[in-house]
Amino acid sequence: MTDSRAVVQVRHWYTVFDIRPDEWGGFGWSQCVDVSDTRARMEAFEKGDLYVDGEKVDARVAKRLRAQITGKYVDMPQVYDPTEEGPTRPYIPGLWSHEAIPAFIGPKGFGKTKLLCQLAAALLIQSRRFLGIFEPVEMTEGERQRDLWFVNSETRPAAVHEELLAAGLEFGYRDGLPCYFDPMVGPHGGGVLIVEHLRKLGGATRFDLTDPVKWQWWENRLIEYTGRANPPLTILADGVTAMLGNDTSRYGAFASAFRRLLNEAGIPNGLGVLHSPMGVNADTPMGGVESMGEWDGMWIAHASAFPVNPWTRRSFWTNPRLGDPQVMEHVMALDESGLLRLLPRERPVPATEEVSGNESAAYEAMVLDALKAAGKAGLTSLELTGRSREGEARRAARDRLLDRGLIFSVRAGQHTRWYLAEFR
């Protein structure tokens, strides 16, 4: 009865009048009350009883009728139709989808900025496989013309510059703007990387997006500063802890503000880099669950010991949102060119299962790769083999390599360190 428009009668003391269907909402309602007894009618409408088809409606229905008649919700947005968005599109296949804003978390000293520099290179160099295992980025031609921004909060600009060059990017200028680009494309053949060094803009807290004034400043800069027809495609925010003045309790507020900034500026993709707490079993950002809310999943950087040293065993995996790719845990190492890469995953070995010859060779290769990445620093027994069921296979592989003279060990205090034979 009340879901479609009908004649509604208003009764309040001596004031009685009807509201016809054509007088519902906006202009019609303003005409209805634009009479000599407007005040009395408004008071009757707000405080009196409402009748439909001669039947008095209860207070709950009357509240809804008043809202419909006055047009209170005329400008209410419609329920979003998800088919307008189209299917999920991979950005880095197997890791990252377009229009997603994940968080990358890890302990201090892991090498998060080094990884981010190599991510930036993979987003610009068309044939680059990020971390050695992910397929090259997938973008439309229009998306390839859009820039990438890297907001560096605390690392020395010269160190970031050198790392970006080592990752394969070339430095130059586009219309006087310092930038990095794919050497095969040049600064005018597609989008470029622009690095904002917050040290040179007044400090890391310049990107504290929880401050409305700073938020507005960055929206203007991202849209207008470079004079491009389209805003950037992606923003990488490195060092959110420093951006918030080390107040990690505001990670959640930053995530909300970062997402709103990207939405308002028309930037579909983003990544925030956060710290995890100290300790080897802390694989969430500081601030716990409250700091994880609006990120589209987590990229996890894990270290086997804390503090993190150059020889500490490192690994990487993701905890994605629904619909995004899942990356299982991989050990991370440096290849001969100095690029980070993920080693092939180990297959779990049940206690009752024998390891085949091919698998034995694979485990031996994993041990050698880990020691090669550690170099002269070597690895402790735990860092080299771990404690898991796969650790049994790695320990057996380590012992076989020791018997063949390919590796050696040295007692160091309460620990044993392992090295390649070439460092004897």
C-alpha positions as CSV (number, residue, x, y, z in Angstrom):
1,M,0.0,0.0,0.0
2,T,2.7,2.5,0.8
3,D,5.4,1.3,-1.7
4,S,3.5,3.1,-4.6
5,R,2.3,6.6,-4.7
6,A,-1.2,7.3,-3.4
7,V,-3.3,10.1,-2.0
8,V,-2.1,10.7,1.6
9,Q,-4.3,12.6,4.0
10,V,-2.8,14.7,6.8
11,R,-4.8,15.2,10.0
12,H,-3.6,17.4,12.9
13,W,-6.1,19.2,15.1
14,Y,-8.2,21.4,12.8
15,T,-5.8,21.1,9.9
16,V,-6.7,18.4,7.4
17,F,-5.5,18.3,3.8
18,D,-4.7,15.8,1.1
19,I,-1.3,15.3,-0.7
20,R,-1.9,13.9,-4.3
21,P,0.6,11.6,-6.0
22,D,1.7,14.5,-8.3
23,E,2.6,16.5,-5.3
24,W,5.2,14.0,-4.0
25,G,8.9,14.9,-4.1
26,G,10.9,18.0,-4.8
27,F,9.0,20.6,-6.8
28,G,5.6,19.0,-6.4
29,W,6.0,19.1,-2.6
30,S,7.1,22.7,-2.6
31,Q,4.0,23.6,-4.6
32,C,1.8,21.7,-2.2
33,V,2.9,23.8,0.8
34,D,3.2,27.1,-1.0
35,V,-0.2,28.3,0.2
36,S,-1.4,30.9,2.7
37,D,-1.4,28.4,5.6
38,T,2.1,27.0,4.9
39,R,3.2,27.1,8.5
40,A,0.1,25.2,9.7
41,R,0.4,22.6,6.9
42,M,4.1,22.0,7.7
43,E,3.4,21.6,11.4
44,A,0.5,19.2,10.6
45,F,2.7,17.2,8.1
46,E,5.5,16.8,10.6
47,K,3.5,16.2,13.8
48,G,0.1,14.9,12.6
49,D,-1.2,11.5,11.6
50,L,-1.0,10.2,8.0
51,Y,-3.9,8.2,6.4
52,V,-3.8,6.2,3.2
53,D,-7.1,4.9,1.8
54,G,-8.8,6.1,5.1
55,E,-6.4,3.9,7.2
56,K,-4.0,5.5,9.7
57,V,-0.5,4.3,9.1
58,D,1.9,3.5,12.0
59,A,4.9,5.6,12.9
60,R,7.4,3.6,11.0
61,V,5.5,3.8,7.7
62,A,4.7,7.5,8.3
63,K,8.4,8.2,8.7
64,R,9.1,6.6,5.3
65,L,6.1,8.4,3.7
66,R,7.3,11.8,4.9
67,A,10.8,11.1,3.4
68,Q,9.3,10.1,0.1
69,I,6.8,13.0,-0.1
70,T,9.4,15.7,0.6
71,G,12.0,14.2,-1.8
72,K,14.5,13.7,1.0
73,Y,16.2,10.8,-0.8
74,V,15.8,12.0,-4.4
75,D,19.6,12.4,-4.8
76,M,20.4,9.2,-3.1
77,P,22.9,7.2,-5.3
78,Q,21.6,4.0,-6.9
79,V,22.8,0.6,-5.8
80,Y,26.0,-0.1,-7.8
81,D,25.7,-2.4,-10.8
82,P,28.9,-4.6,-10.7
83,T,28.5,-5.5,-14.4
84,E,29.5,-1.9,-15.3
85,E,33.0,-2.6,-14.0
86,G,33.8,-5.6,-16.3
87,P,35.8,-8.7,-15.3
88,T,38.9,-8.6,-13.1
89,R,42.0,-7.8,-15.2
90,P,45.5,-9.0,-14.2
91,Y,48.1,-6.2,-13.8
92,I,51.1,-8.5,-12.9
93,P,49.6,-11.9,-13.7
94,G,49.6,-14.2,-10.7
95,L,50.3,-11.3,-8.2
96,W,48.3,-8.1,-8.7
97,S,45.0,-7.1,-10.4
98,H,44.2,-3.8,-11.9
99,E,42.2,-1.5,-9.6
100,A,43.6,-3.0,-6.5
101,I,45.5,-1.3,-3.7
102,P,47.4,-4.0,-1.7
103,A,49.8,-3.4,1.2
104,F,53.4,-4.7,1.2
105,I,54.5,-5.5,4.8
106,G,57.8,-6.6,6.2
107,P,60.4,-6.1,8.9
108,K,62.9,-3.3,9.0
109,G,66.1,-4.4,7.1
110,F,64.3,-6.8,4.8
111,G,65.0,-4.8,1.6
112,K,61.5,-3.6,0.9
113,T,62.8,-0.5,-1.0
114,K,65.1,-2.6,-3.1
115,L,62.1,-4.8,-4.0
116,L,60.0,-1.7,-4.7
117,C,62.6,-0.3,-7.1
118,Q,62.6,-3.6,-9.0
119,L,58.8,-3.6,-9.0
120,A,58.9,-0.1,-10.6
121,A,61.2,-1.5,-13.3
122,A,58.9,-4.4,-13.9
123,L,55.9,-2.1,-14.3
124,L,57.7,-0.1,-17.0
125,I,60.0,-2.5,-18.9
126,Q,57.6,-4.5,-21.1
127,S,59.4,-7.8,-21.1
128,R,60.5,-7.8,-17.4
129,R,59.3,-10.7,-15.2
130,F,59.0,-9.4,-11.6
131,L,61.0,-11.5,-9.1
132,G,61.9,-13.8,-11.9
133,I,58.6,-15.8,-11.8
134,F,55.7,-13.5,-12.6
135,E,54.6,-12.8,-16.2
136,P,55.2,-9.3,-17.6
137,V,52.6,-6.7,-16.8
138,E,49.4,-6.6,-18.8
139,M,48.2,-3.1,-19.9
140,T,46.3,-1.5,-22.7
141,E,48.1,0.8,-25.0
142,G,46.4,3.8,-23.3
143,E,47.5,2.5,-19.9
144,R,51.1,2.3,-21.1
145,Q,51.1,6.0,-21.8
146,R,50.3,6.8,-18.1
147,D,53.0,7.5,-15.6
148,L,54.1,5.6,-12.4
149,W,54.8,7.6,-9.2
150,F,57.1,6.4,-6.4
151,V,56.8,8.3,-3.2
152,N,60.0,7.8,-1.2
153,S,59.7,8.7,2.4
154,E,63.1,8.0,4.0
155,T,65.8,6.5,1.7
156,R,68.5,8.8,0.4
157,P,67.6,10.0,-3.1
158,A,71.0,8.9,-4.4
159,A,70.5,5.4,-3.1
160,V,67.1,5.1,-4.7
161,H,68.5,6.5,-8.0
162,E,71.3,3.9,-8.1
163,E,68.9,1.1,-7.3
164,L,66.6,2.1,-10.1
165,L,69.4,2.2,-12.6
166,A,70.6,-1.2,-11.3
167,A,67.1,-2.5,-11.9
168,G,67.4,-1.7,-15.6
169,L,65.7,1.7,-15.9
170,E,67.3,4.7,-17.6
171,F,67.3,8.2,-16.2
172,G,66.6,11.3,-18.2
173,Y,64.2,14.2,-18.6
174,R,60.7,14.6,-20.2
175,D,60.1,18.3,-20.9
176,G,62.5,19.2,-18.1
177,L,60.9,16.7,-15.6
178,P,63.5,14.2,-14.1
179,C,62.2,10.7,-14.7
180,Y,63.1,7.1,-15.3
181,F,62.0,5.0,-18.3
182,D,62.4,1.8,-20.3
183,P,65.6,2.2,-22.3
184,M,63.9,0.6,-25.3
185,V,61.1,3.2,-25.3
186,G,62.6,6.4,-24.1
187,P,61.0,9.3,-22.1
188,H,58.5,10.2,-24.8
189,G,57.4,6.7,-26.0
190,G,55.2,5.8,-23.0
191,G,54.7,6.4,-19.3
192,V,57.6,7.2,-17.1
193,L,58.5,6.8,-13.4
194,I,58.5,10.0,-11.3
195,V,60.1,9.7,-7.9
196,E,59.0,12.1,-5.2
197,H,61.7,12.3,-2.5
198,L,59.9,13.5,0.6
199,R,63.2,14.5,2.3
200,K,63.3,17.3,-0.3
201,L,59.7,18.3,0.2
202,G,59.9,19.0,3.9
203,G,60.1,15.5,5.3
204,A,58.3,12.2,5.3
205,T,55.1,13.5,7.0
206,R,54.5,15.6,3.8
207,F,52.6,12.5,2.6
208,D,50.5,12.2,5.7
209,L,47.2,11.8,3.9
210,T,45.2,11.8,7.1
211,D,45.8,15.6,7.1
212,P,43.1,17.1,4.8
213,V,45.4,20.0,3.8
214,K,48.2,17.7,2.7
215,W,45.6,15.3,1.0
216,Q,44.3,18.2,-1.1
217,W,47.9,19.3,-2.0
218,W,48.7,15.8,-3.3
219,E,45.5,15.5,-5.3
220,N,46.4,18.8,-7.1
221,R,50.0,17.7,-7.6
222,L,49.1,14.3,-9.0
223,I,46.6,15.6,-11.4
224,E,48.1,19.0,-12.5
225,Y,51.8,19.1,-11.8
226,T,53.1,17.0,-14.8
227,G,50.6,18.6,-17.2
228,R,49.6,15.2,-18.6
229,A,46.2,14.5,-20.2
230,N,45.7,11.5,-17.8
231,P,46.7,11.1,-14.1
232,P,49.2,8.4,-13.2
233,L,48.3,4.7,-13.5
234,T,49.9,3.6,-10.2
235,I,51.2,5.1,-7.0
236,L,53.8,3.3,-4.9
237,A,54.0,4.8,-1.3
238,D,57.2,3.6,0.3
239,G,57.5,4.1,4.1
240,V,54.0,4.7,5.4
241,T,55.4,4.5,9.0
242,A,57.6,7.5,8.4
243,M,54.8,9.3,6.6
244,L,52.7,9.0,9.7
245,G,55.5,10.3,12.0
246,N,56.0,6.7,13.3
247,D,52.4,6.6,14.6
248,T,51.5,3.1,13.4
249,S,48.1,3.3,15.1
250,R,47.0,5.4,12.1
251,Y,47.8,2.8,9.4
252,G,44.0,2.2,9.0
253,A,43.2,5.9,8.6
254,F,46.0,6.3,6.1
255,A,44.7,3.3,4.0
256,S,41.3,5.1,3.9
257,A,42.8,8.4,2.9
258,F,45.1,6.8,0.3
259,R,42.2,4.9,-1.4
260,R,40.1,8.1,-1.4
261,L,43.0,10.1,-3.0
262,L,43.5,7.6,-5.7
263,N,39.7,7.4,-6.4
264,E,39.3,11.2,-6.6
265,A,42.4,11.6,-8.8
266,G,41.4,8.8,-11.2
267,I,44.4,6.6,-10.3
268,P,43.3,2.9,-10.4
269,N,46.3,1.2,-8.8
270,G,48.4,1.7,-5.6
271,L,50.7,0.0,-3.2
272,G,51.5,1.0,0.4
273,V,54.6,-0.2,2.2
274,L,54.2,-0.9,5.9
275,H,56.4,-2.2,8.7
276,S,55.6,-5.5,10.5
277,P,56.4,-5.8,14.2
278,M,59.8,-7.0,15.4
279,G,60.0,-10.7,15.6
280,V,60.1,-13.7,13.3
281,N,56.4,-14.7,13.9
282,A,54.9,-11.2,13.1
283,D,53.5,-11.4,9.6
284,T,50.9,-8.6,9.9
285,P,51.4,-4.9,9.9
286,M,51.9,-2.9,13.1
287,G,48.6,-2.0,14.5
288,G,47.1,-5.5,14.0
289,V,43.7,-6.1,12.4
290,E,42.7,-2.5,12.6
291,S,45.5,-1.5,10.2
292,M,44.6,-4.1,7.6
293,G,41.0,-3.1,6.8
294,E,40.9,-1.2,3.5
295,W,44.0,-2.7,1.8
296,D,43.3,-5.2,-1.0
297,G,45.2,-8.0,0.6
298,M,48.8,-8.2,1.9
299,W,52.1,-9.0,0.3
300,I,54.2,-10.6,3.1
301,A,58.0,-10.2,3.4
302,H,59.2,-12.7,6.0
303,A,62.7,-13.0,7.6
304,S,63.8,-16.1,9.5
305,A,65.6,-14.0,12.2
306,F,65.5,-10.6,13.7
307,P,67.3,-8.2,13.4
308,V,67.5,-8.9,9.7
309,N,71.1,-9.3,8.4
310,P,72.3,-9.7,4.9
311,W,72.6,-13.5,5.4
312,T,69.1,-13.9,6.9
313,R,66.8,-16.3,5.0
314,R,64.0,-14.3,3.4
315,S,60.7,-15.4,1.9
316,F,57.6,-13.9,0.2
317,W,53.9,-14.8,-0.1
318,T,50.5,-13.1,-0.3
319,N,47.3,-13.0,1.6
320,P,44.9,-11.7,-1.1
321,R,41.4,-10.3,-1.2
322,L,38.7,-12.4,-2.7
323,G,39.2,-12.6,-6.5
324,D,43.0,-11.7,-6.4
325,P,45.8,-14.2,-7.0
326,Q,47.3,-16.3,-4.2
327,V,51.1,-16.6,-4.0
328,M,52.3,-19.4,-1.8
329,E,55.5,-19.0,0.2
330,H,58.8,-18.8,-1.9
331,V,62.3,-18.3,-0.6
332,M,63.8,-15.1,-2.0
333,A,67.4,-14.7,-3.2
334,L,69.6,-12.5,-5.3
335,D,70.6,-13.7,-8.8
336,E,73.9,-13.0,-10.5
337,S,72.8,-9.7,-11.8
338,G,71.8,-8.4,-8.4
339,L,68.0,-8.7,-8.9
340,L,65.7,-10.3,-6.4
341,R,64.0,-13.5,-7.4
342,L,61.8,-16.1,-5.9
343,L,63.2,-19.7,-5.8
344,P,60.9,-22.6,-7.0
345,R,58.6,-23.8,-4.3
346,E,59.5,-27.0,-2.4
347,R,57.0,-29.8,-2.4
348,P,56.2,-31.0,1.1
349,V,57.7,-34.4,1.9
350,P,55.6,-36.7,4.1
351,A,57.4,-38.5,6.8
352,T,56.9,-41.9,5.2
353,E,57.8,-40.8,1.7
354,E,61.3,-41.4,0.2
355,V,62.8,-38.5,-1.7
356,S,63.5,-39.4,-5.4
357,G,66.8,-38.8,-7.2
358,N,65.4,-35.8,-9.1
359,E,64.0,-34.3,-5.8
360,S,67.3,-34.9,-4.1
361,A,69.0,-32.8,-6.8
362,A,66.4,-30.1,-6.4
363,Y,66.9,-29.8,-2.7
364,E,70.6,-29.7,-3.2
365,A,70.2,-26.9,-5.6
366,M,68.0,-25.0,-3.1
367,V,70.7,-25.3,-0.4
368,L,73.4,-24.1,-2.9
369,D,71.3,-21.2,-4.1
370,A,70.7,-20.1,-0.5
371,L,74.4,-20.2,0.4
372,K,75.3,-18.5,-2.9
373,A,72.9,-15.6,-2.0
374,A,74.4,-15.4,1.5
375,G,77.9,-15.2,0.1
376,K,80.8,-14.8,2.6
377,A,78.4,-14.2,5.5
378,G,77.1,-17.8,5.3
379,L,73.9,-19.1,7.0
380,T,73.1,-20.7,10.4
381,S,71.7,-24.2,10.3
382,L,68.2,-22.9,11.0
383,E,68.4,-20.2,8.3
384,L,69.7,-22.8,5.8
385,T,67.2,-25.6,6.4
386,G,64.4,-24.4,8.6
387,R,62.3,-26.5,11.0
388,S,59.5,-27.7,8.7
389,R,59.0,-31.2,7.2
390,E,60.8,-29.9,4.1
391,G,63.7,-29.0,6.4
392,E,64.4,-32.8,6.8
393,A,64.9,-33.0,3.0
394,R,67.1,-29.9,3.0
395,R,69.2,-31.2,5.9
396,A,69.8,-34.4,4.1
397,A,70.7,-32.4,1.0
398,R,73.1,-30.3,3.1
399,D,74.8,-33.4,4.5
400,R,75.3,-34.9,1.0
401,L,76.8,-31.6,-0.2
402,L,79.1,-31.6,2.9
403,D,80.2,-35.2,2.1
404,R,81.1,-34.1,-1.5
405,G,83.1,-31.1,-0.3
406,L,80.9,-28.5,-1.9
407,I,80.1,-26.8,1.4
408,F,81.6,-26.5,4.8
409,S,80.6,-25.4,8.3
410,V,82.3,-23.4,11.1
411,R,81.2,-23.4,14.7
412,A,80.4,-19.8,15.8
413,G,79.5,-19.6,19.5
414,Q,76.2,-21.5,20.0
415,H,75.5,-21.7,16.3
416,T,77.0,-23.5,13.3
417,R,77.5,-21.4,10.1
418,W,77.5,-22.9,6.7
419,Y,79.4,-21.6,3.6
420,L,80.1,-22.6,0.0
421,A,83.4,-24.3,-0.4
422,E,84.8,-21.4,-2.4
423,F,84.8,-19.3,0.8
424,R,87.0,-21.8,2.7
